Amino acid sequence: MNASCSLWQDNSLSVKHFSFAKFSEVTEQCFLLFTLILLMFLASLTGNALIALAIWTNPVLYTPMYFFLANLSVLEIGYTCSVIPKMLQSLVSEARGISREGCATQMFFFTLFAISECCLLAAMAFDRYTAICSPLHYATRMSRGVCSQLAVVSWGVGCIVGLGQTNYIFSLNFCGPCEIDHFFCDLPPILALACGDTSHNEVAVFVVAILCISSPFLLIVASYGRILAAVLIMPSPEGRRKALSTCSSHLLVVTLFYGSGSVTYLRPKASHSPGTDKLLALFYTVVTSMLNPIIYSLRNKEVKAALWRTLDSQWPNRINRLNKFN
């Protein structure tokens, strides 16, 4: 039994300290993975922060679509920051331990941001559906108040689910081993360490996945089904091209996010394997967060123009401050 497993709660068989499994016994492999993940993490933070800043500082982008995009960028920043720093530490340090409270906190924030993103992607699909299928009613149906309410609901659902799932899972006893065969405190690998009957918890995770992953996804599919039907009967080829171009970025993000998430949380427990789960988790925590700003900025002229305006306005100010300092 390793040292971290010797830490027990008073009058309980439940461990109060966990440790993450090593990625590899080969130091060079760990260092290479550390470098790649760090670069993707920095690219994700920079890209999402720039998009959020560009949208909030450019009045021309004060529209529902960009309001939701700014919220998505903030979610992506929180999403990666809740997982990646600890993972990077575990790759290059022997200090791979995490307290029970720290693990619960990480699980809460990860679940909060993930579920909120699911709901927000559905709200973004509804926005595109309203803009294309009901353009005459768009201003009233997607007013500033409605958009704010949809964003608040998305964040609220994520918070409620995060609190509920975290509390339900960490009310269990963990009898050991206390090594998490994963790189962060995700729900399935933590449940695998619990002693006793966890069937109710597994059902709860599956039900939440159905409600908070499948349900928003079905709403997105229904919205884009109606959008496609409306686009096909448009008389103008230019109108069809513009409508499809507007929706393609969102569809690509949805495919990347929901594809990896659904495979992780909706497939049977018997088909789970630690190696596959780690690769999928690495994809939806790092890769998709890095690709989202690239997808939206490269395929959207208004976002690119706003980014350049933001950068042009920031660099001269910094240069002037440096000159005054000198």
HELIX and SHEET records of a PDB file:
HELIX    1   1 ALA A    3  SER A    6  5                                   4    
HELIX    2   2 THR A   27  THR A   57  1                                  31    
HELIX    3   3 PRO A   59  LEU A   61  5                                   3    
HELIX    4   4 PRO A   64  CYS A   81  1                                  18    
HELIX    5   5 ILE A   84  VAL A   92  1                                   9    
HELIX    6   6 ARG A  100  CYS A  133  1                                  34    
HELIX    7   7 PRO A  135  HIS A  137  5                                   3    
HELIX    8   8 TYR A  138  ARG A  141  1                                   4    
HELIX    9   9 ARG A  144  ILE A  169  1                                  26    
HELIX   10  10 LEU A  187  LEU A  191  1                                   5    
HELIX   11  11 SER A  199  ALA A  209  1                                  11    
HELIX   12  12 ILE A  210  SER A  214  3                                   5    
HELIX   13  13 SER A  215  LEU A  232  1                                  18    
HELIX   14  14 PRO A  237  LEU A  266  1                                  30    
HELIX   15  15 LYS A  269  SER A  271  5                                   3    
HELIX   16  16 PRO A  274  LEU A  282  1                                   9    
HELIX   17  17 PHE A  283  VAL A  287  3                                   5    
HELIX   18  18 THR A  288  LEU A  298  1                                  11    
HELIX   19  19 LYS A  301  PHE A  325  1                                  25    
SHEET    1   A 3 GLY A  97  SER A  99  0                                        
SHEET    2   A 3 HIS A  17  PHE A  20 -1                                        
SHEET    3   A 3 GLU A 179  ILE A 180  1                                        
END                                                                             
